[in-house]
Each structure stands twice: as C-alpha cells, then as structure tokens.
Amino acid sequence: MKGRTRYIVGYALAFIFTICVLAPILWMVLSSIQTERDLLTIPPQWIPSRPTLDNYNYVFRGIIPSSYEERGAVRSLVSQEVKQIPPCLKNSTIVALSVLVLNLILGSLAAYSFSRLRFRGRQASYYFILGSRLLPPVAIAIPIYIVVQKMELLNKYPSLILVHTAFTLPFTIWFLSLYMRNIPSQLEEAALVAGCSRLQALIYITVPLAAPGLAAAATFAFMFSYNEFLFALLLTQTIAVRTMPVVVALISVNPDVAYSLLSVGVVVSILPPVILALIFRRYITSGLVSSLSVTK
Amino acid sequence: MVNRSRRERGVSLFRRRSSTSIYGYGTIAPAVIVIALFTIYPFFYAISASMRHLVLTMPYDQRFVGLGNFIEVVKSYYFFTSLKNTLVYMLSTLILVVICGMTIALYLNSGLPGFNLVMIIILIPWAIPTVVAGITWKLIFHGSYGALNGALYSLGIIEEYIAWLSNKYLAKAAVIIAHVWKETPLVAILFLAGLKTIPGELHEAAMIDGSSAFKSFFRITVPFLKPIILIVIVYESMVGLATFDLLYVMTGGGPGDATSLIGWFAYTETFSFLNIGHGAAVSLILALILLAFIMLYLRLIRIEEMY
C-alpha cells in the first residue's frame, strides 16, 4: 500500500476497533454521571446536561442523591445494595491477589520441574493437570461445595482462593513450563555445578530470567479470579467475603434497580483489572510470544 | 582407596538421581494436590450422583437409578431445545470470535498506523469480568432506556423503543454480541503472539515469487498458526458450551427458552429444582459433547508437534 492509503486504512480500522471496544464502556460512564431521571429521558442525553457525582457519593459515602428526594420522579428507588460495592471491591482484590501469589509460587515450582527434570510420573501428572480443565465447572460445582463445606471454609476467603487456584494453576503451569523450556539451561547448570541446590537455581537464576513470563501468568491468574462468577456465587453468601461480579450481578437482576447506580457498580468494578492489564500489557503479548515460539 | 571413592561416587550419583526425583515430586505435589482436591472427588461424585435419585427436597430417597437420570433428562423437552440452542450459540460465537480475532491480529501485526492505540484498548474487554460485560450489554439493549434504542431513535430509524431482549431472535443475537465482544480480545492476542513467531522471510519469499497476500495467508500464515488455532477453538468451544454467567445477567435463559443453553439447563436443574442427579447427568453430557468436539478438532487439524 502507498503512503496515503496506508495512512487512511490504518486509522480507519483503528477508529472502528476503538469505537467497538469503547462505546459500551462510554455508555456506562455517561449513565453513571447522570441522575436517574435524566437518564430515562427519550431520547437519552448523549452529553449530560447536568453531570453529577452524586451516584458515586452514594456508593462510596452513603450520601443519598438529592434527585431521589424529588417527588414524582420517574423512578425514585435507591438501590441500597450498591453500598456493598466498596467492601466487595476489597474482597475481590484480596482473593485475586492471593490467587496470583499462590499461582506464582506453586506454578513456578511445578513448571520448573516439568520443564527441566525427568522423573517417573512426570508426563502423567502433567496430563492430569491439563486435563483437569476439561471438566465443565457446573459439573463439579455441587461436589466442590461439599468439599469446601467439609473443610469448614464456606464464606471464608481461603475457599475461593483455593478453588480459583485449582482452576488457574493448569494454565499457569502449562504457560510457564513452555516459557522456561525456552530459557537456556547453561546458567543453571553452572550454578548447580558451583554447588547451588535445585531450589536455589530456580530462585536465583530461572525466576529472574522468566520474569516477563511470570508477569503474564500472574496477570492471567488475577483476571480469572477477579472475573470468576459461578463459584464465587456458590461459596460466598455473606457480604464480608462476596466478590465484585457476584454483587454487581445480584444488583443487576433486581428489576427495580436504579440504572445510574448500577452503572457506577459497573464502572468501579471494571477499574482494577483494566488498570492491571494496562500496566502489564507488554508482558502479556511478549510472554505469549516467547512461550508459543516452541513450535519452530 | 580407589575402590572406596568409586563406591562413594556411585552412592552420590544414586543420591543425585533420587534427590532429583524427590525434588520433582516435592515441587509438583502442592499443585497436584490443590487441583486433585477440586477435581478427583468432585468428578467421581458427579458420576455417582448422575446415577442416583438425588433430589435435595427428598433427602431420604437416594436410590440407585442407573441411567435413569440420563434417560429422563434426554427425554425432557428442554434437552433438545437447549442442545440445539447451545450448538447454534457455540458455533456462531466460535466463528465470529475467530474471524474478528484474526482480523484484529493481522491488523496489529501489520504495523499500519494506529496499531499502538488498538493494542492498548483491545485489552479492556478481556480484563472486564464476564458478568459485568453482560450487564453493560444488557443496559445497551435495554427496552426502556438502552443506548441502542436511544441511538436508533435519535437517528430517526425507529419510532418507538424496542424491547430487544424480549424477542427470542434478538435476545439470542444480543447474547452472542456480548460474548464476541468479551472473547475476541484474548483470541486476537493469542493469534498476534502466533503471527509474531512466523519468520518474516517466509512472507518476503512468497511475495517475490509473486504470490498474493490472500494466497500467502492460507499457504503460510494458517499452517504456521495451526497449534494456536487449535488452542483457540478448543478453549472457545469450552467457553461457548459452558456459557452461563452471561445468561444469568442478560436473559435468565429467556424469553421463554430462547437462550437456555445446556450449561443453564444444568444450573437450573441443580440449583433451582435442586435435582442434583439430573444436574449431574446434564453436566456429564455437556462434558462428553466437549470431549467429542475436541476429538473432532484433533482430527481436522493435524499437528506434528503439540505443546
């Protein structure tokens, strides 16, 4: 393509993709800074005439928006459940960060052994780990509930952390063993000859070399845990441990929900994972590239 | 003296090997234990539950019914509806996600102007929780306030607001759109990673030989991407077949049974009707369907080296 066409085609495509991705989110942001009444006008106000942070103030500080005091408004219901959003944001973050840390520790320990060592049962356990993901979550939801109940972990952080770790580890291990296989082993061997133990070689040599891969794996684990819905719904019944997707989903299925407040929930719940993804974006692609280049 | 040192060396070699094994087992054990805890017992429980009359409202009647649950489930009206819905849903999301993902990946890999910006924002839908994406789309398709109605009304295309999610075809389309929006970015990133592993000389050589861009896509790019295409379609089939959270927030399986997919069927049998036997039977059928698809894919896409 010539310079000018190249320029036009490139930006036209970029524009289309950007609109497709951002338009829905923009709509949520617009909804969250309007009063419920302005939101329900026909046609909607594409540029809010009276933008307000009242909805955010209600969610985070419990100040009831003045618009709800008006009589005769189209809908004057305040969805009180939205006040659960800040504590649940904390719960989600705690659970997802713990899953991330466990994945890094257990994942890199196991992946190193899978990629470097030969021992009986290595292949079998690798296939078991990968195969475990083929079971549809809904098929094992009830028995997992029973297991968690027997461990007396219902409504506690560790239950979700363990279940999410079990679901994310297969990907982490697969991904990291591919990644580590591509790291030259000479340095480690030198360290082993110099008297390092396997564990020391892993910690001081391989882990620093695999840092981009670890960052990518960590991001994937965090995203999965933060996004997970079915088990979060089943295993946590109290506000003290409920995670973000569950609370937002439960608010949204209430037919009387205030859409402006629900939009605040959507916007707030989107922020942590999106920020994390943007921080680690370099590692996500480069990590995948280094892992997948094994094929050649 | 010589003898002793040789023996010592033998011992240390032996120690070395067995210590390697011990280290190996020790390091994979924690991961295997955590995974086994939430798969092995649950798996056997699901099989046993599927063959018992297990209804939570009748706790004392847990008789063995053999394949009874499977027969009842398959004979029920909902089974074939949900099976048909699921296959349509899975195949259409799969095709759309692969096409959109590949288009974006090719664009990102082409170095055309603007790709840096797209590279950043493409990650956003991937990072958003599925239920939250579902809620966003539900509010776009909303009958009395949605953005879609608003936009069409502002442009004068419609006279009055349409309840998109109350029409059985439109509701299906809406869920598919939400699914494709959420899933495309991951697929695009995976394809992009794959494209980056293709040596540039291959395309250059093809171009010098006078092969068109279209031809070199199918002759060079696609064969190179085979393993990743396989990973993508296996993963996306899993996601599509087991879709549940989008339905939970967007349609609740409705209107009527228009969007009750098999995962939703399994969920309602288990958690709404508390019939765990039926739920387990449906879930195992779901697992078998998934397995059948994976075998089919492995036949269609032959790969010399798998990861």
Chai-1 contact restraints between the chains, C-beta under 6 A:
chainA,res_idxA,chainB,res_idxB,connection_type,confidence,min_distance_angstrom,max_distance_angstrom,comment,restraint_id
A,Y7,B,P113,contact,1.0,0.0,6.0,A-B,restraint_1
A,G10,B,L112,contact,1.0,0.0,6.0,A-B,restraint_2
A,G10,B,P113,contact,1.0,0.0,6.0,A-B,restraint_3
A,G10,B,G114,contact,1.0,0.0,6.0,A-B,restraint_4
A,Y11,B,P113,contact,1.0,0.0,6.0,A-B,restraint_5
A,Y11,B,G114,contact,1.0,0.0,6.0,A-B,restraint_6
A,L13,B,Y107,contact,1.0,0.0,6.0,A-B,restraint_7
A,A14,B,G114,contact,1.0,0.0,6.0,A-B,restraint_8
A,A14,B,L117,contact,1.0,0.0,6.0,A-B,restraint_9
A,A14,B,V118,contact,1.0,0.0,6.0,A-B,restraint_10
A,F17,B,V118,contact,1.0,0.0,6.0,A-B,restraint_11
A,T18,B,I121,contact,1.0,0.0,6.0,A-B,restraint_12
A,V21,B,I121,contact,1.0,0.0,6.0,A-B,restraint_13
A,V21,B,I124,contact,1.0,0.0,6.0,A-B,restraint_14
A,P24,B,T136,contact,1.0,0.0,6.0,A-B,restraint_15
A,P24,B,I140,contact,1.0,0.0,6.0,A-B,restraint_16
A,W27,B,A147,contact,1.0,0.0,6.0,A-B,restraint_17
A,M28,B,T136,contact,1.0,0.0,6.0,A-B,restraint_18
A,L40,B,Y145,contact,1.0,0.0,6.0,A-B,restraint_19
A,P43,B,G150,contact,1.0,0.0,6.0,A-B,restraint_20
A,P43,B,Y153,contact,1.0,0.0,6.0,A-B,restraint_21
A,P43,B,S154,contact,1.0,0.0,6.0,A-B,restraint_22
A,P44,B,G150,contact,1.0,0.0,6.0,A-B,restraint_23
A,L106,B,P30,contact,1.0,0.0,6.0,A-B,restraint_24
A,L106,B,A31,contact,1.0,0.0,6.0,A-B,restraint_25
A,L109,B,T27,contact,1.0,0.0,6.0,A-B,restraint_26
A,A110,B,T27,contact,1.0,0.0,6.0,A-B,restraint_27
A,A110,B,I28,contact,1.0,0.0,6.0,A-B,restraint_28
A,A110,B,A31,contact,1.0,0.0,6.0,A-B,restraint_29
A,S113,B,G24,contact,1.0,0.0,6.0,A-B,restraint_30
A,S113,B,T27,contact,1.0,0.0,6.0,A-B,restraint_31
A,S113,B,I28,contact,1.0,0.0,6.0,A-B,restraint_32
A,L117,B,T20,contact,1.0,0.0,6.0,A-B,restraint_33
A,L117,B,G24,contact,1.0,0.0,6.0,A-B,restraint_34
A,F119,B,S21,contact,1.0,0.0,6.0,A-B,restraint_35
A,F119,B,G24,contact,1.0,0.0,6.0,A-B,restraint_36
A,S125,B,I28,contact,1.0,0.0,6.0,A-B,restraint_37
A,S125,B,V32,contact,1.0,0.0,6.0,A-B,restraint_38
A,I129,B,I35,contact,1.0,0.0,6.0,A-B,restraint_39
A,S132,B,I35,contact,1.0,0.0,6.0,A-B,restraint_40
A,S132,B,T39,contact,1.0,0.0,6.0,A-B,restraint_41
A,P136,B,A242,contact,1.0,0.0,6.0,A-B,restraint_42
A,P136,B,S283,contact,1.0,0.0,6.0,A-B,restraint_43
A,P136,B,L286,contact,1.0,0.0,6.0,A-B,restraint_44
A,P136,B,A287,contact,1.0,0.0,6.0,A-B,restraint_45
A,V138,B,G263,contact,1.0,0.0,6.0,A-B,restraint_46
A,V138,B,A266,contact,1.0,0.0,6.0,A-B,restraint_47
A,V138,B,Y267,contact,1.0,0.0,6.0,A-B,restraint_48
A,V138,B,S283,contact,1.0,0.0,6.0,A-B,restraint_49
A,A139,B,A46,contact,1.0,0.0,6.0,A-B,restraint_50
A,A139,B,S283,contact,1.0,0.0,6.0,A-B,restraint_51
A,A139,B,A287,contact,1.0,0.0,6.0,A-B,restraint_52
A,I140,B,P42,contact,1.0,0.0,6.0,A-B,restraint_53
A,I140,B,A46,contact,1.0,0.0,6.0,A-B,restraint_54
A,I142,B,I276,contact,1.0,0.0,6.0,A-B,restraint_55
A,P143,B,P42,contact,1.0,0.0,6.0,A-B,restraint_56
A,P143,B,Y45,contact,1.0,0.0,6.0,A-B,restraint_57
A,I144,B,F38,contact,1.0,0.0,6.0,A-B,restraint_58
A,I144,B,P42,contact,1.0,0.0,6.0,A-B,restraint_59
A,V163,B,F38,contact,1.0,0.0,6.0,A-B,restraint_60
A,T165,B,V34,contact,1.0,0.0,6.0,A-B,restraint_61
A,A166,B,V34,contact,1.0,0.0,6.0,A-B,restraint_62
A,A166,B,I35,contact,1.0,0.0,6.0,A-B,restraint_63
A,A166,B,F38,contact,1.0,0.0,6.0,A-B,restraint_64
A,L169,B,A31,contact,1.0,0.0,6.0,A-B,restraint_65
A,L169,B,I35,contact,1.0,0.0,6.0,A-B,restraint_66
A,L178,B,Y307,contact,1.0,0.0,6.0,A-B,restraint_67
A,R198,B,Y23,contact,1.0,0.0,6.0,A-B,restraint_68
A,N227,B,P129,contact,1.0,0.0,6.0,A-B,restraint_69
A,N227,B,T130,contact,1.0,0.0,6.0,A-B,restraint_70
A,F229,B,V131,contact,1.0,0.0,6.0,A-B,restraint_71
A,F229,B,D245,contact,1.0,0.0,6.0,A-B,restraint_72
A,P245,B,P129,contact,1.0,0.0,6.0,A-B,restraint_73
A,P245,B,V131,contact,1.0,0.0,6.0,A-B,restraint_74
A,V248,B,V132,contact,1.0,0.0,6.0,A-B,restraint_75
A,A249,B,V131,contact,1.0,0.0,6.0,A-B,restraint_76
A,A249,B,V249,contact,1.0,0.0,6.0,A-B,restraint_77
A,S252,B,I135,contact,1.0,0.0,6.0,A-B,restraint_78
A,S252,B,V249,contact,1.0,0.0,6.0,A-B,restraint_79
A,V266,B,V132,contact,1.0,0.0,6.0,A-B,restraint_80
A,V266,B,I135,contact,1.0,0.0,6.0,A-B,restraint_81
A,V266,B,T136,contact,1.0,0.0,6.0,A-B,restraint_82
A,S269,B,V132,contact,1.0,0.0,6.0,A-B,restraint_83
A,I270,B,I128,contact,1.0,0.0,6.0,A-B,restraint_84
A,P273,B,A127,contact,1.0,0.0,6.0,A-B,restraint_85
A,V274,B,I124,contact,1.0,0.0,6.0,A-B,restraint_86
A,V274,B,A127,contact,1.0,0.0,6.0,A-B,restraint_87
A,A277,B,L123,contact,1.0,0.0,6.0,A-B,restraint_88
A,A277,B,A127,contact,1.0,0.0,6.0,A-B,restraint_89
A,R281,B,L123,contact,1.0,0.0,6.0,A-B,restraint_90
A,T285,B,A193,contact,1.0,0.0,6.0,A-B,restraint_91
A,L288,B,A193,contact,1.0,0.0,6.0,A-B,restraint_92
A,V289,B,A193,contact,1.0,0.0,6.0,A-B,restraint_93
A,V289,B,K196,contact,1.0,0.0,6.0,A-B,restraint_94
A,L292,B,A193,contact,1.0,0.0,6.0,A-B,restraint_95
A,L292,B,G194,contact,1.0,0.0,6.0,A-B,restraint_96
A,L292,B,T197,contact,1.0,0.0,6.0,A-B,restraint_97
A,S293,B,T197,contact,1.0,0.0,6.0,A-B,restraint_98
A,T295,B,P227,contact,1.0,0.0,6.0,A-B,restraint_99
